[in-house]
Amino acid sequence: MRTMRFGVIGGGLMGREFASAAARWLHLLEPISKPEIVAIADPSAEARAWFEGHHALRLSTPDFREVVSHPEVDALYIAVPHDLHEEVLCHAIPSGKAILAEKPFGIDLAANQAIMDCLAAHPETFVRCSSEFPFYPGAQRIVRLAHEGAFGKIIQVHAGFRHSSDLDPLKPINWKRQRARNGEYGCMGDLGLHVVHLPFRLGWLPLDVRAVLSNIVPERPDGKGGTAPCDTWDNALLVCDGTDGQQNFPMILETKRIAPGETNTWFIEVQGTRASVRYSTKRPKTLETLRYEPGTPQEWRTEDLGYASAHKTISGGIFEFGFSDALLQMWAAFMVEASGSQPPFGCAKPEEARMSHRLFTAALESHVDKSVVRV
């Protein structure tokens, strides 16, 4: 089994999650290239120390450029705040090293365009974007149903991502709640690619958008005894005229940091003339389907999926699938594709991230003008 040596740029929450996934590689039954973390770049000595304590590193540095140029680094995982995406990616892409980068792939449309231009100049570099939730078993079943043409004519698609922790007005501010680092998209930039990854992959695209954006908590504790402006959008509701290339249908997309009672809930509902389906990570084993034939009753059917993953693992089918499993599946898909093969379902593509930027930029304009804006 080939080993791919990784440099991690950004040692925060998701950098550590990748380290955990790499440590669980024996969970996979398939002979997939194995990631080995050999370098870490982060301005925080504390963040670097965590990696130093868990890995035999060749390099630990505050300077991401040293990781990019290190001869023993084959691939890069880039998990930095949104305002650094353009600088880091445009420096990393010319190296030719395989890259998985966190969403939204640029703080705004201009930054994303710079990254896409860099990719166009270096087509030999393999790059994908992080989006793990479509790797849940229920989401993968929906992909299969779509490829089988099971839905018939699409009536409506409703997808979203909901948090609730920001309901607490005393929660201290962090960079994701500040426009300078997170970007004007607010919750759309942070959560949106998770929501659109699966619809975009299935060819369900927005033609226009009417957006309603909410800044519910305008300031938060700054951790120093005062307060700081919370100047990003907490919630976004996008109503789109969608298309599958043959017919149009309503597409409703939600990204919400303040959705009471929700904890990291990803969901999608597809209504069709022959079949409909509902799935949410709130009940990760449960898939609801409705099959319809003229003259037959319309009945929702509930199925427990168990542990059914795109890449086979040691877990038995009776067990439950969770976030760490989805992350492992996403990394397996990346490693398969980076090695030159085709996974059952691939990571989000830069082109899909670019489409999300067009959608979110149009949503900002729509909210200001209270109008429908073409995507």
Secondary structure, 3 states (H helix, E strand, C coil): CCEEEEEEECCCHHHHHHHHHHHCHHHECCCCCEEEEEEEECCCHHHHHHHHHHCCCCEEECCHHHHHHCCCCCEEEECCCHHHHHHHHHHHHHHCCEEEECCCCCCCHHHHHHHHHHHHHCCCCCEEECCCHHHCHHHHHHHHHHHCCCCCCEEEEEEEEECCHHHCCCCCCCHHHCHHHHCCCCHHHHHHHHHHHHHHHCCCEEEEEEEEEECCCCEEECCCCCEEECCCCCEEEEEEEEECCCCEEEEEEEEECCCCCCCCEEEEEEEECCEEEEEECCCCCEEEEEECCCCCCCCCEEEECCCCCCCCECCCCCCCCCHHHHHHHHHHHHHHHHCCCCCCCCCECHHHHHHHHHHHHHHHHHHHHCCCEEC
